[in-house]
Amino acid sequence: MLSEVEIICLTLIAAAIAATSQYLMKRSIHKFNINIKGIFSLFKNKFLILSILVYLVSLVFYLIALSSGELSFVYPTFASTFLFVFIIAKLKLNEPITLHRGVGLVLIVIGIIIVALTY
């Protein structure tokens, strides 16, 4: 049985890895035709396959945390993925930080903190 701190750490690691995989997906995917040929072309994209494998690694960490923690705690904590994606999008993709996105992110973080304090 994992401690609360270990569950939080595993969930945050899973979220950070999942956010990294989302970044890799964004970088590897280009416009494609939504048809059979376009879908099959995705399976030839080695970088996209790598991003999916990275996502599977995050899933392993998430499942380990979930095996010892409560779903109603682990899942909201996994929402920290939004924070990691926000940071990566700004630093790596140079996406804008708008007021609305910033406020939304702050509300998500406040929600995560409230859930964490009730565990």
PDB file as gemmi writes it, atoms N, CA and C in Angstrom:
CRYST1    1.000    1.000    1.000  90.00  90.00  90.00 P 1                      
ATOM      1  N   MET A   1       0.854  -1.187   0.000  1.00  0.00           N  
ATOM      2  CA  MET A   1       0.000   0.000   0.000  1.00  0.00           C  
ATOM      3  C   MET A   1       0.892   1.240   0.000  1.00  0.00           C  
ATOM      4  N   LEU A   2       0.596   2.143  -0.886  1.00  0.00           N  
ATOM      5  CA  LEU A   2       1.384   3.365  -1.003  1.00  0.00           C  
ATOM      6  C   LEU A   2       0.876   4.425  -0.034  1.00  0.00           C  
ATOM      7  N   SER A   3       1.791   5.288   0.372  1.00  0.00           N  
ATOM      8  CA  SER A   3       1.399   6.400   1.234  1.00  0.00           C  
ATOM      9  C   SER A   3       0.729   7.488   0.396  1.00  0.00           C  
ATOM     10  N   GLU A   4       0.103   8.430   1.079  1.00  0.00           N  
ATOM     11  CA  GLU A   4      -0.562   9.538   0.377  1.00  0.00           C  
ATOM     12  C   GLU A   4       0.437  10.328  -0.462  1.00  0.00           C  
ATOM     13  N   VAL A   5       1.608  10.580   0.081  1.00  0.00           N  
ATOM     14  CA  VAL A   5       2.636  11.341  -0.643  1.00  0.00           C  
ATOM     15  C   VAL A   5       3.084  10.573  -1.882  1.00  0.00           C  
ATOM     16  N   GLU A   6       3.253   9.262  -1.754  1.00  0.00           N  
ATOM     17  CA  GLU A   6       3.661   8.453  -2.900  1.00  0.00           C  
ATOM     18  C   GLU A   6       2.584   8.450  -3.977  1.00  0.00           C  
ATOM     19  N   ILE A   7       1.334   8.385  -3.560  1.00  0.00           N  
ATOM     20  CA  ILE A   7       0.227   8.418  -4.526  1.00  0.00           C  
ATOM     21  C   ILE A   7       0.210   9.754  -5.261  1.00  0.00           C  
ATOM     22  N   ILE A   8       0.386  10.835  -4.525  1.00  0.00           N  
ATOM     23  CA  ILE A   8       0.423  12.163  -5.151  1.00  0.00           C  
ATOM     24  C   ILE A   8       1.589  12.251  -6.119  1.00  0.00           C  
ATOM     25  N   CYS A   9       2.769  11.803  -5.696  1.00  0.00           N  
ATOM     26  CA  CYS A   9       3.949  11.869  -6.566  1.00  0.00           C  
ATOM     27  C   CYS A   9       3.763  11.045  -7.835  1.00  0.00           C  
ATOM     28  N   LEU A  10       3.258   9.830  -7.690  1.00  0.00           N  
ATOM     29  CA  LEU A  10       3.027   8.990  -8.866  1.00  0.00           C  
ATOM     30  C   LEU A  10       2.015   9.615  -9.815  1.00  0.00           C  
ATOM     31  N   THR A  11       0.980  10.205  -9.245  1.00  0.00           N  
ATOM     32  CA  THR A  11      -0.043  10.840 -10.081  1.00  0.00           C  
ATOM     33  C   THR A  11       0.525  12.050 -10.806  1.00  0.00           C  
ATOM     34  N   LEU A  12       1.339  12.841 -10.117  1.00  0.00           N  
ATOM     35  CA  LEU A  12       1.960  14.010 -10.759  1.00  0.00           C  
ATOM     36  C   LEU A  12       2.963  13.589 -11.825  1.00  0.00           C  
ATOM     37  N   ILE A  13       3.707  12.519 -11.562  1.00  0.00           N  
ATOM     38  CA  ILE A  13       4.630  11.992 -12.582  1.00  0.00           C  
ATOM     39  C   ILE A  13       3.842  11.521 -13.800  1.00  0.00           C  
ATOM     40  N   ALA A  14       2.757  10.797 -13.557  1.00  0.00           N  
ATOM     41  CA  ALA A  14       1.908  10.335 -14.659  1.00  0.00           C  
ATOM     42  C   ALA A  14       1.376  11.513 -15.457  1.00  0.00           C  
ATOM     43  N   ALA A  15       0.961  12.574 -14.763  1.00  0.00           N  
ATOM     44  CA  ALA A  15       0.421  13.756 -15.438  1.00  0.00           C  
ATOM     45  C   ALA A  15       1.501  14.455 -16.266  1.00  0.00           C  
ATOM     46  N   ALA A  16       2.701  14.571 -15.718  1.00  0.00           N  
ATOM     47  CA  ALA A  16       3.794  15.219 -16.449  1.00  0.00           C  
ATOM     48  C   ALA A  16       4.176  14.418 -17.690  1.00  0.00           C  
ATOM     49  N   ILE A  17       4.231  13.103 -17.560  1.00  0.00           N  
ATOM     50  CA  ILE A  17       4.551  12.254 -18.711  1.00  0.00           C  
ATOM     51  C   ILE A  17       3.430  12.331 -19.750  1.00  0.00           C  
ATOM     52  N   ALA A  18       2.176  12.330 -19.298  1.00  0.00           N  
ATOM     53  CA  ALA A  18       1.044  12.447 -20.229  1.00  0.00           C  
ATOM     54  C   ALA A  18       1.094  13.778 -20.972  1.00  0.00           C  
ATOM     55  N   ALA A  19       1.443  14.841 -20.275  1.00  0.00           N  
ATOM     56  CA  ALA A  19       1.554  16.153 -20.918  1.00  0.00           C  
ATOM     57  C   ALA A  19       2.680  16.145 -21.955  1.00  0.00           C  
ATOM     58  N   THR A  20       3.769  15.488 -21.624  1.00  0.00           N  
ATOM     59  CA  THR A  20       4.880  15.367 -22.576  1.00  0.00           C  
ATOM     60  C   THR A  20       4.431  14.603 -23.817  1.00  0.00           C  
ATOM     61  N   SER A  21       3.655  13.558 -23.616  1.00  0.00           N  
ATOM     62  CA  SER A  21       3.174  12.793 -24.766  1.00  0.00           C  
ATOM     63  C   SER A  21       2.244  13.635 -25.631  1.00  0.00           C  
ATOM     64  N   GLN A  22       1.441  14.490 -25.004  1.00  0.00           N  
ATOM     65  CA  GLN A  22       0.558  15.372 -25.771  1.00  0.00           C  
ATOM     66  C   GLN A  22       1.379  16.346 -26.623  1.00  0.00           C  
ATOM     67  N   TYR A  23       2.460  16.851 -26.044  1.00  0.00           N  
ATOM     68  CA  TYR A  23       3.358  17.734 -26.796  1.00  0.00           C  
ATOM     69  C   TYR A  23       3.964  16.972 -27.984  1.00  0.00           C  
ATOM     70  N   LEU A  24       4.420  15.749 -27.727  1.00  0.00           N  
ATOM     71  CA  LEU A  24       5.006  14.949 -28.803  1.00  0.00           C  
ATOM     72  C   LEU A  24       3.980  14.665 -29.892  1.00  0.00           C  
ATOM     73  N   MET A  25       2.736  14.406 -29.482  1.00  0.00           N  
ATOM     74  CA  MET A  25       1.677  14.181 -30.474  1.00  0.00           C  
ATOM     75  C   MET A  25       1.464  15.429 -31.323  1.00  0.00           C  
ATOM     76  N   LYS A  26       1.410  16.566 -30.672  1.00  0.00           N  
ATOM     77  CA  LYS A  26       1.194  17.822 -31.392  1.00  0.00           C  
ATOM     78  C   LYS A  26       2.327  18.062 -32.391  1.00  0.00           C  
ATOM     79  N   ARG A  27       3.548  17.782 -31.976  1.00  0.00           N  
ATOM     80  CA  ARG A  27       4.702  17.996 -32.853  1.00  0.00           C  
ATOM     81  C   ARG A  27       4.753  16.993 -34.006  1.00  0.00           C  
ATOM     82  N   SER A  28       4.224  15.800 -33.789  1.00  0.00           N  
ATOM     83  CA  SER A  28       4.353  14.760 -34.803  1.00  0.00           C  
ATOM     84  C   SER A  28       3.196  14.734 -35.791  1.00  0.00           C  
ATOM     85  N   ILE A  29       2.071  15.276 -35.383  1.00  0.00           N  
ATOM     86  CA  ILE A  29       0.898  15.186 -36.244  1.00  0.00           C  
ATOM     87  C   ILE A  29       0.812  16.433 -37.134  1.00  0.00           C  
ATOM     88  N   HIS A  30       0.491  16.199 -38.357  1.00  0.00           N  
ATOM     89  CA  HIS A  30       0.285  17.289 -39.309  1.00  0.00           C  
ATOM     90  C   HIS A  30      -1.106  17.088 -39.888  1.00  0.00           C  
ATOM     91  N   LYS A  31      -1.524  18.027 -40.651  1.00  0.00           N  
ATOM     92  CA  LYS A  31      -2.848  17.881 -41.244  1.00  0.00           C  
ATOM     93  C   LYS A  31      -2.881  16.594 -42.068  1.00  0.00           C  
ATOM     94  N   PHE A  32      -3.932  15.856 -41.855  1.00  0.00           N  
ATOM     95  CA  PHE A  32      -4.087  14.633 -42.623  1.00  0.00           C  
ATOM     96  C   PHE A  32      -5.538  14.498 -43.035  1.00  0.00           C  
ATOM     97  N   ASN A  33      -5.743  13.714 -44.066  1.00  0.00           N  
ATOM     98  CA  ASN A  33      -7.099  13.496 -44.565  1.00  0.00           C  
ATOM     99  C   ASN A  33      -7.830  12.533 -43.651  1.00  0.00           C  
ATOM    100  N   ILE A  34      -9.052  12.885 -43.327  1.00  0.00           N  
ATOM    101  CA  ILE A  34      -9.853  12.007 -42.486  1.00  0.00           C  
ATOM    102  C   ILE A  34     -10.543  11.002 -43.402  1.00  0.00           C  
ATOM    103  N   ASN A  35      -9.754  10.034 -43.799  1.00  0.00           N  
ATOM    104  CA  ASN A  35     -10.245   8.917 -44.585  1.00  0.00           C  
ATOM    105  C   ASN A  35      -9.367   7.709 -44.257  1.00  0.00           C  
ATOM    106  N   ILE A  36      -9.637   6.596 -44.858  1.00  0.00           N  
ATOM    107  CA  ILE A  36      -8.900   5.369 -44.538  1.00  0.00           C  
ATOM    108  C   ILE A  36      -7.407   5.550 -44.791  1.00  0.00           C  
ATOM    109  N   LYS A  37      -7.048   6.128 -45.915  1.00  0.00           N  
ATOM    110  CA  LYS A  37      -5.637   6.310 -46.244  1.00  0.00           C  
ATOM    111  C   LYS A  37      -4.961   7.239 -45.239  1.00  0.00           C  
ATOM    112  N   GLY A  38      -5.651   8.315 -44.875  1.00  0.00           N  
ATOM    113  CA  GLY A  38      -5.090   9.251 -43.908  1.00  0.00           C  
ATOM    114  C   GLY A  38      -4.908   8.632 -42.534  1.00  0.00           C  
ATOM    115  N   ILE A  39      -5.871   7.826 -42.127  1.00  0.00           N  
ATOM    116  CA  ILE A  39      -5.777   7.162 -40.821  1.00  0.00           C  
ATOM    117  C   ILE A  39      -4.632   6.157 -40.814  1.00  0.00           C  
ATOM    118  N   PHE A  40      -4.490   5.378 -41.879  1.00  0.00           N  
ATOM    119  CA  PHE A  40      -3.397   4.415 -41.940  1.00  0.00           C  
ATOM    120  C   PHE A  40      -2.036   5.100 -42.006  1.00  0.00           C  
ATOM    121  N   SER A  41      -1.981   6.319 -42.566  1.00  0.00           N  
ATOM    122  CA  SER A  41      -0.713   7.039 -42.607  1.00  0.00           C  
ATOM    123  C   SER A  41      -0.232   7.395 -41.202  1.00  0.00           C  
ATOM    124  N   LEU A  42      -1.167   7.511 -40.244  1.00  0.00           N  
ATOM    125  CA  LEU A  42      -0.773   7.790 -38.861  1.00  0.00           C  
ATOM    126  C   LEU A  42       0.090   6.662 -38.297  1.00  0.00           C  
ATOM    127  N   PHE A  43      -0.203   5.430 -38.679  1.00  0.00           N  
ATOM    128  CA  PHE A  43       0.530   4.284 -38.157  1.00  0.00           C  
ATOM    129  C   PHE A  43       1.945   4.188 -38.719  1.00  0.00           C  
ATOM    130  N   LYS A  44       2.235   4.982 -39.739  1.00  0.00           N  
ATOM    131  CA  LYS A  44       3.581   5.008 -40.310  1.00  0.00           C  
ATOM    132  C   LYS A  44       4.430   6.121 -39.698  1.00  0.00           C  
ATOM    133  N   ASN A  45       3.801   6.968 -38.900  1.00  0.00           N  
ATOM    134  CA  ASN A  45       4.501   8.098 -38.287  1.00  0.00           C  
ATOM    135  C   ASN A  45       5.208   7.611 -37.018  1.00  0.00           C  
ATOM    136  N   LYS A  46       6.526   7.404 -37.118  1.00  0.00           N  
ATOM    137  CA  LYS A  46       7.287   6.845 -35.997  1.00  0.00           C  
ATOM    138  C   LYS A  46       7.259   7.752 -34.771  1.00  0.00           C  
ATOM    139  N   PHE A  47       7.267   9.048 -34.989  1.00  0.00           N  
ATOM    140  CA  PHE A  47       7.248   9.987 -33.866  1.00  0.00           C  
ATOM    141  C   PHE A  47       5.903   9.934 -33.145  1.00  0.00           C  
ATOM    142  N   LEU A  48       4.836   9.758 -33.896  1.00  0.00           N  
ATOM    143  CA  LEU A  48       3.515   9.616 -33.286  1.00  0.00           C  
ATOM    144  C   LEU A  48       3.429   8.328 -32.475  1.00  0.00           C  
ATOM    145  N   ILE A  49       3.996   7.267 -33.008  1.00  0.00           N  
ATOM    146  CA  ILE A  49       4.022   6.004 -32.275  1.00  0.00           C  
ATOM    147  C   ILE A  49       4.809   6.164 -30.979  1.00  0.00           C  
ATOM    148  N   LEU A  50       5.924   6.881 -31.040  1.00  0.00           N  
ATOM    149  CA  LEU A  50       6.700   7.157 -29.824  1.00  0.00           C  
ATOM    150  C   LEU A  50       5.858   7.918 -28.801  1.00  0.00           C  
ATOM    151  N   SER A  51       5.097   8.892 -29.249  1.00  0.00           N  
ATOM    152  CA  SER A  51       4.267   9.670 -28.328  1.00  0.00           C  
ATOM    153  C   SER A  51       3.200   8.802 -27.671  1.00  0.00           C  
ATOM    154  N   ILE A  52       2.686   7.848 -28.412  1.00  0.00           N  
ATOM    155  CA  ILE A  52       1.696   6.922 -27.844  1.00  0.00           C  
ATOM    156  C   ILE A  52       2.355   6.023 -26.803  1.00  0.00           C  
ATOM    157  N   LEU A  53       3.569   5.567 -27.080  1.00  0.00           N  
ATOM    158  CA  LEU A  53       4.304   4.754 -26.107  1.00  0.00           C  
ATOM    159  C   LEU A  53       4.593   5.547 -24.833  1.00  0.00           C  
ATOM    160  N   VAL A  54       4.941   6.816 -24.990  1.00  0.00           N  
ATOM    161  CA  VAL A  54       5.168   7.676 -23.820  1.00  0.00           C  
ATOM    162  C   VAL A  54       3.878   7.802 -23.021  1.00  0.00           C  
ATOM    163  N   TYR A  55       2.768   7.935 -23.717  1.00  0.00           N  
ATOM    164  CA  TYR A  55       1.479   8.018 -23.024  1.00  0.00           C  
ATOM    165  C   TYR A  55       1.194   6.727 -22.252  1.00  0.00           C  
ATOM    166  N   LEU A  56       1.549   5.597 -22.826  1.00  0.00           N  
ATOM    167  CA  LEU A  56       1.358   4.318 -22.132  1.00  0.00           C  
ATOM    168  C   LEU A  56       2.204   4.240 -20.856  1.00  0.00           C  
ATOM    169  N   VAL A  57       3.388   4.837 -20.888  1.00  0.00           N  
ATOM    170  CA  VAL A  57       4.213   4.897 -19.671  1.00  0.00           C  
ATOM    171  C   VAL A  57       3.483   5.699 -18.600  1.00  0.00           C  
ATOM    172  N   SER A  58       2.879   6.810 -18.987  1.00  0.00           N  
ATOM    173  CA  SER A  58       2.130   7.609 -18.005  1.00  0.00           C  
ATOM    174  C   SER A  58       0.956   6.810 -17.457  1.00  0.00           C  
ATOM    175  N   LEU A  59       0.353   5.991 -18.302  1.00  0.00           N  
ATOM    176  CA  LEU A  59      -0.762   5.159 -17.867  1.00  0.00           C  
ATOM    177  C   LEU A  59      -0.322   4.161 -16.794  1.00  0.00           C  
ATOM    178  N   VAL A  60       0.882   3.624 -16.935  1.00  0.00           N  
ATOM    179  CA  VAL A  60       1.394   2.685 -15.925  1.00  0.00           C  
ATOM    180  C   VAL A  60       1.514   3.384 -14.579  1.00  0.00           C  
ATOM    181  N   PHE A  61       2.102   4.579 -14.563  1.00  0.00           N  
ATOM    182  CA  PHE A  61       2.228   5.336 -13.304  1.00  0.00           C  
ATOM    183  C   PHE A  61       0.849   5.650 -12.726  1.00  0.00           C  
ATOM    184  N   TYR A  62      -0.060   6.035 -13.598  1.00  0.00           N  
ATOM    185  CA  TYR A  62      -1.422   6.357 -13.159  1.00  0.00           C  
ATOM    186  C   TYR A  62      -2.098   5.139 -12.534  1.00  0.00           C  
ATOM    187  N   LEU A  63      -1.960   3.990 -13.173  1.00  0.00           N  
ATOM    188  CA  LEU A  63      -2.588   2.774 -12.662  1.00  0.00           C  
ATOM    189  C   LEU A  63      -1.996   2.339 -11.330  1.00  0.00           C  
ATOM    190  N   ILE A  64      -0.698   2.540 -11.168  1.00  0.00           N  
ATOM    191  CA  ILE A  64      -0.072   2.218  -9.884  1.00  0.00           C  
ATOM    192  C   ILE A  64      -0.649   3.109  -8.795  1.00  0.00           C  
ATOM    193  N   ALA A  65      -0.753   4.405  -9.084  1.00  0.00           N  
ATOM    194  CA  ALA A  65      -1.345   5.334  -8.107  1.00  0.00           C  
ATOM    195  C   ALA A  65      -2.795   4.961  -7.827  1.00  0.00           C  
ATOM    196  N   LEU A  66      -3.517   4.623  -8.866  1.00  0.00           N  
ATOM    197  CA  LEU A  66      -4.927   4.283  -8.725  1.00  0.00           C  
ATOM    198  C   LEU A  66      -5.133   2.998  -7.929  1.00  0.00           C  
ATOM    199  N   SER A  67      -4.183   2.088  -8.019  1.00  0.00           N  
ATOM    200  CA  SER A  67      -4.324   0.823  -7.297  1.00  0.00           C  
ATOM    201  C   SER A  67      -4.278   1.004  -5.785  1.00  0.00           C  
ATOM    202  N   SER A  68      -3.644   2.089  -5.318  1.00  0.00           N  
ATOM    203  CA  SER A  68      -3.558   2.335  -3.873  1.00  0.00           C  
ATOM    204  C   SER A  68      -4.390   3.523  -3.407  1.00  0.00           C  
ATOM    205  N   GLY A  69      -4.778   4.367  -4.336  1.00  0.00           N  
ATOM    206  CA  GLY A  69      -5.515   5.571  -3.960  1.00  0.00           C  
ATOM    207  C   GLY A  69      -6.965   5.515  -4.385  1.00  0.00           C  
ATOM    208  N   GLU A  70      -7.718   6.442  -3.889  1.00  0.00           N  
ATOM    209  CA  GLU A  70      -9.130   6.543  -4.238  1.00  0.00           C  
ATOM    210  C   GLU A  70      -9.281   7.227  -5.593  1.00  0.00           C  
ATOM    211  N   LEU A  71     -10.179   6.701  -6.399  1.00  0.00           N  
ATOM    212  CA  LEU A  71     -10.438   7.283  -7.713  1.00  0.00           C  
ATOM    213  C   LEU A  71     -10.824   8.756  -7.596  1.00  0.00           C  
ATOM    214  N   SER A  72     -11.626   9.065  -6.594  1.00  0.00           N  
ATOM    215  CA  SER A  72     -12.099  10.445  -6.414  1.00  0.00           C  
ATOM    216  C   SER A  72     -10.979  11.391  -5.993  1.00  0.00           C  
ATOM    217  N   PHE A  73      -9.810  10.849  -5.672  1.00  0.00           N  
ATOM    218  CA  PHE A  73      -8.647  11.682  -5.372  1.00  0.00           C  
ATOM    219  C   PHE A  73      -7.644  11.651  -6.523  1.00  0.00           C  
ATOM    220  N   VAL A  74      -7.329  10.447  -7.003  1.00  0.00           N  
ATOM    221  CA  VAL A  74      -6.291  10.307  -8.024  1.00  0.00           C  
ATOM    222  C   VAL A  74      -6.689  11.001  -9.327  1.00  0.00           C  
ATOM    223  N   TYR A  75      -7.924  10.803  -9.756  1.00  0.00           N  
ATOM    224  CA  TYR A  75      -8.334  11.386 -11.033  1.00  0.00           C  
ATOM    225  C   TYR A  75      -8.283  12.920 -11.022  1.00  0.00           C  
ATOM    226  N   PRO A  76      -8.844  13.591 -10.013  1.00  0.00           N  
ATOM    227  CA  PRO A  76      -8.711  15.052 -10.001  1.00  0.00           C  
ATOM    228  C   PRO A  76      -7.258  15.522  -9.912  1.00  0.00           C  
ATOM    229  N   THR A  77      -6.418  14.780  -9.203  1.00  0.00           N  
ATOM    230  CA  THR A  77      -5.002  15.151  -9.121  1.00  0.00           C  
ATOM    231  C   THR A  77      -4.343  15.012 -10.490  1.00  0.00           C  
ATOM    232  N   PHE A  78      -4.794  14.017 -11.256  1.00  0.00           N  
ATOM    233  CA  PHE A  78      -4.267  13.828 -12.610  1.00  0.00           C  
ATOM    234  C   PHE A  78      -4.598  15.022 -13.503  1.00  0.00           C  
ATOM    235  N   ALA A  79      -5.581  15.816 -13.088  1.00  0.00           N  
ATOM    236  CA  ALA A  79      -5.929  17.031 -13.839  1.00  0.00           C  
ATOM    237  C   ALA A  79      -4.780  18.029 -13.859  1.00  0.00           C  
ATOM    238  N   SER A  80      -3.747  17.777 -13.049  1.00  0.00           N  
ATOM    239  CA  SER A  80      -2.557  18.634 -13.114  1.00  0.00           C  
ATOM    240  C   SER A  80      -1.911  18.547 -14.496  1.00  0.00           C  
ATOM    241  N   THR A  81      -2.342  17.580 -15.309  1.00  0.00           N  
ATOM    242  CA  THR A  81      -1.890  17.504 -16.696  1.00  0.00           C  
ATOM    243  C   THR A  81      -2.148  18.835 -17.403  1.00  0.00           C  
ATOM    244  N   PHE A  82      -3.281  19.485 -17.073  1.00  0.00           N  
ATOM    245  CA  PHE A  82      -3.592  20.785 -17.678  1.00  0.00           C  
ATOM    246  C   PHE A  82      -2.489  21.802 -17.388  1.00  0.00           C  
ATOM    247  N   LEU A  83      -1.973  21.792 -16.176  1.00  0.00           N  
ATOM    248  CA  LEU A  83      -0.898  22.713 -15.794  1.00  0.00           C  
ATOM    249  C   LEU A  83       0.360  22.416 -16.599  1.00  0.00           C  
ATOM    250  N   PHE A  84       0.726  21.141 -16.668  1.00  0.00           N  
ATOM    251  CA  PHE A  84       1.938  20.767 -17.407  1.00  0.00           C  
ATOM    252  C   PHE A  84       1.800  21.080 -18.897  1.00  0.00           C  
ATOM    253  N   VAL A  85       0.641  20.815 -19.474  1.00  0.00           N  
ATOM    254  CA  VAL A  85       0.419  21.121 -20.892  1.00  0.00           C  
ATOM    255  C   VAL A  85       0.497  22.627 -21.125  1.00  0.00           C  
ATOM    256  N   PHE A  86      -0.073  23.391 -20.218  1.00  0.00           N  
ATOM    257  CA  PHE A  86      -0.041  24.854 -20.315  1.00  0.00           C  
ATOM    258  C   PHE A  86       1.400  25.358 -20.369  1.00  0.00           C  
ATOM    259  N   ILE A  87       2.228  24.841 -19.469  1.00  0.00           N  
ATOM    260  CA  ILE A  87       3.636  25.255 -19.407  1.00  0.00           C  
ATOM    261  C   ILE A  87       4.387  24.831 -20.661  1.00  0.00           C  
ATOM    262  N   ILE A  88       4.202  23.579 -21.077  1.00  0.00           N  
ATOM    263  CA  ILE A  88       4.881  23.079 -22.277  1.00  0.00           C  
ATOM    264  C   ILE A  88       4.435  23.855 -23.514  1.00  0.00           C  
ATOM    265  N   ALA A  89       3.143  24.132 -23.619  1.00  0.00           N  
ATOM    266  CA  ALA A  89       2.619  24.854 -24.780  1.00  0.00           C  
ATOM    267  C   ALA A  89       3.247  26.243 -24.881  1.00  0.00           C  
ATOM    268  N   LYS A  90       3.446  26.873 -23.748  1.00  0.00           N  
ATOM    269  CA  LYS A  90       4.056  28.212 -23.757  1.00  0.00           C  
ATOM    270  C   LYS A  90       5.545  28.136 -24.078  1.00  0.00           C  
ATOM    271  N   LEU A  91       6.250  27.225 -23.405  1.00  0.00           N  
ATOM    272  CA  LEU A  91       7.699  27.160 -23.563  1.00  0.00           C  
ATOM    273  C   LEU A  91       8.150  26.548 -24.887  1.00  0.00           C  
ATOM    274  N   LYS A  92       7.473  25.503 -25.321  1.00  0.00           N  
ATOM    275  CA  LYS A  92       7.922  24.775 -26.509  1.00  0.00           C  
ATOM    276  C   LYS A  92       7.203  25.175 -27.795  1.00  0.00           C  
ATOM    277  N   LEU A  93       5.924  25.532 -27.677  1.00  0.00           N  
ATOM    278  CA  LEU A  93       5.140  25.867 -28.866  1.00  0.00           C  
ATOM    279  C   LEU A  93       4.872  27.361 -28.989  1.00  0.00           C  
ATOM    280  N   ASN A  94       5.307  28.101 -27.983  1.00  0.00           N  
ATOM    281  CA  ASN A  94       5.138  29.558 -27.963  1.00  0.00           C  
ATOM    282  C   ASN A  94       3.669  29.959 -28.119  1.00  0.00           C  
ATOM    283  N   GLU A  95       2.782  29.182 -27.497  1.00  0.00           N  
ATOM    284  CA  GLU A  95       1.358  29.509 -27.544  1.00  0.00           C  
ATOM    285  C   GLU A  95       1.067  30.644 -26.567  1.00  0.00           C  
ATOM    286  N   PRO A  96       0.086  31.484 -26.881  1.00  0.00           N  
ATOM    287  CA  PRO A  96      -0.190  32.640 -26.029  1.00  0.00           C  
ATOM    288  C   PRO A  96      -0.819  32.249 -24.688  1.00  0.00           C  
ATOM    289  N   ILE A  97      -0.501  33.018 -23.677  1.00  0.00           N  
ATOM    290  CA  ILE A  97      -1.152  32.876 -22.375  1.00  0.00           C  
ATOM    291  C   ILE A  97      -2.166  34.009 -22.289  1.00  0.00           C  
ATOM    292  N   THR A  98      -3.427  33.670 -22.497  1.00  0.00           N  
ATOM    293  CA  THR A  98      -4.467  34.694 -22.430  1.00  0.00           C  
ATOM    294  C   THR A  98      -5.018  34.757 -21.009  1.00  0.00           C  
ATOM    295  N   LEU A  99      -5.696  35.827 -20.713  1.00  0.00           N  
ATOM    296  CA  LEU A  99      -6.288  35.999 -19.391  1.00  0.00           C  
ATOM    297  C   LEU A  99      -7.270  34.870 -19.088  1.00  0.00           C  
ATOM    298  N   HIS A 100      -8.109  34.540 -20.055  1.00  0.00           N  
ATOM    299  CA  HIS A 100      -9.105  33.482 -19.840  1.00  0.00           C  
ATOM    300  C   HIS A 100      -8.452  32.121 -19.566  1.00  0.00           C  
ATOM    301  N   ARG A 101      -7.415  31.807 -20.318  1.00  0.00           N  
ATOM    302  CA  ARG A 101      -6.711  30.536 -20.097  1.00  0.00           C  
ATOM    303  C   ARG A 101      -6.023  30.543 -18.734  1.00  0.00           C  
ATOM    304  N   GLY A 102      -5.441  31.677 -18.384  1.00  0.00           N  
ATOM    305  CA  GLY A 102      -4.766  31.789 -17.093  1.00  0.00           C  
ATOM    306  C   GLY A 102      -5.733  31.625 -15.933  1.00  0.00           C  
ATOM    307  N   VAL A 103      -6.882  32.266 -16.029  1.00  0.00           N  
ATOM    308  CA  VAL A 103      -7.894  32.156 -14.966  1.00  0.00           C  
ATOM    309  C   VAL A 103      -8.395  30.711 -14.886  1.00  0.00           C  
ATOM    310  N   GLY A 104      -8.645  30.097 -16.015  1.00  0.00           N  
ATOM    311  CA  GLY A 104      -9.095  28.714 -16.020  1.00  0.00           C  
ATOM    312  C   GLY A 104      -8.075  27.790 -15.377  1.00  0.00           C  
ATOM    313  N   LEU A 105      -6.807  28.003 -15.693  1.00  0.00           N  
ATOM    314  CA  LEU A 105      -5.752  27.184 -15.113  1.00  0.00           C  
ATOM    315  C   LEU A 105      -5.662  27.381 -13.608  1.00  0.00           C  
ATOM    316  N   VAL A 106      -5.771  28.616 -13.156  1.00  0.00           N  
ATOM    317  CA  VAL A 106      -5.741  28.896 -11.715  1.00  0.00           C  
ATOM    318  C   VAL A 106      -6.898  28.183 -11.016  1.00  0.00           C  
ATOM    319  N   LEU A 107      -8.067  28.202 -11.619  1.00  0.00           N  
ATOM    320  CA  LEU A 107      -9.217  27.509 -11.022  1.00  0.00           C  
ATOM    321  C   LEU A 107      -8.982  25.993 -10.952  1.00  0.00           C  
ATOM    322  N   ILE A 108      -8.368  25.440 -11.978  1.00  0.00           N  
ATOM    323  CA  ILE A 108      -8.045  24.013 -11.964  1.00  0.00           C  
ATOM    324  C   ILE A 108      -7.065  23.702 -10.836  1.00  0.00           C  
ATOM    325  N   VAL A 109      -6.032  24.514 -10.707  1.00  0.00           N  
ATOM    326  CA  VAL A 109      -5.031  24.295  -9.651  1.00  0.00           C  
ATOM    327  C   VAL A 109      -5.675  24.424  -8.277  1.00  0.00           C  
ATOM    328  N   ILE A 110      -6.543  25.409  -8.098  1.00  0.00           N  
ATOM    329  CA  ILE A 110      -7.247  25.555  -6.813  1.00  0.00           C  
ATOM    330  C   ILE A 110      -8.086  24.303  -6.529  1.00  0.00           C  
ATOM    331  N   GLY A 111      -8.754  23.788  -7.530  1.00  0.00           N  
ATOM    332  CA  GLY A 111      -9.538  22.573  -7.376  1.00  0.00           C  
ATOM    333  C   GLY A 111      -8.671  21.385  -6.980  1.00  0.00           C  
ATOM    334  N   ILE A 112      -7.526  21.260  -7.597  1.00  0.00           N  
ATOM    335  CA  ILE A 112      -6.592  20.163  -7.265  1.00  0.00           C  
ATOM    336  C   ILE A 112      -6.141  20.291  -5.804  1.00  0.00           C  
ATOM    337  N   ILE A 113      -5.823  21.506  -5.395  1.00  0.00           N  
ATOM    338  CA  ILE A 113      -5.375  21.736  -4.016  1.00  0.00           C  
ATOM    339  C   ILE A 113      -6.488  21.389  -3.036  1.00  0.00           C  
ATOM    340  N   ILE A 114      -7.711  21.802  -3.336  1.00  0.00           N  
ATOM    341  CA  ILE A 114      -8.829  21.489  -2.446  1.00  0.00           C  
ATOM    342  C   ILE A 114      -9.014  19.976  -2.328  1.00  0.00           C  
ATOM    343  N   VAL A 115      -8.949  19.276  -3.454  1.00  0.00           N  
ATOM    344  CA  VAL A 115      -9.082  17.817  -3.421  1.00  0.00           C  
ATOM    345  C   VAL A 115      -7.939  17.203  -2.612  1.00  0.00           C  
ATOM    346  N   ALA A 116      -6.711  17.688  -2.823  1.00  0.00           N  
ATOM    347  CA  ALA A 116      -5.557  17.143  -2.109  1.00  0.00           C  
ATOM    348  C   ALA A 116      -5.666  17.354  -0.596  1.00  0.00           C  
ATOM    349  N   LEU A 117      -6.220  18.484  -0.184  1.00  0.00           N  
ATOM    350  CA  LEU A 117      -6.350  18.775   1.241  1.00  0.00           C  
ATOM    351  C   LEU A 117      -7.424  17.915   1.911  1.00  0.00           C  
ATOM    352  N   THR A 118      -8.312  17.349   1.113  1.00  0.00           N  
ATOM    353  CA  THR A 118      -9.383  16.541   1.698  1.00  0.00           C  
ATOM    354  C   THR A 118      -9.050  15.054   1.726  1.00  0.00           C  
ATOM    355  N   TYR A 119      -7.861  14.693   1.274  1.00  0.00           N  
ATOM    356  CA  TYR A 119      -7.505  13.280   1.206  1.00  0.00           C  
ATOM    357  C   TYR A 119      -7.031  12.769   2.542  1.00  0.00           C  
TER     358      TYR A 119                                                      
END                                                                             
